[in-house]
Amino acid sequence: MDEITILQANVLRTLASPRRVEILHALATGPTEVGRLAESLGVNQPNVSQHLAVLRSAGLVEAERDGREVRYRLADPDVIVACKLMRAVLERRLTRLGQMAAGGITASDPAPRSLEPLSSEVTI
């Protein structure tokens, strides 16, 4: 197994927490202090600090000191692009499941083009 696959699995484990994903989305608007993050999310500051420490150790956020305050920001803005892409995949899945539940389609119906993988070609 290559190193990137191992790193990817570690990042995905970090993102398994809904609160951490919520924090990343909050940081997408720009660098923010822990106290403001806690207030905007309705969570206590120690809890947000713990989540930020995990996100920081995974390399997803960075801290920058400004006097007495520490502001956190996304280490790479593409983290949010990846989160939005996964969200879109899940929204399409839920739409398809809803259509199946309503009797509009069955599991054996071919997936609409937007639900198919980007590349369906197989080379043997």
PyMOL commands that set and color helices and strands:
alter all, ss='L'
color gray80, all
select helices_A, chain A and resi 3-14+18-27+34-41+45-57+78-101+113-115
alter helices_A, ss='H'
color red, helices_A
select strands_A, chain A and resi 32-33+61-66+69-74
alter strands_A, ss='S'
color yellow, strands_A
deselect
rebuild
show_as cartoon
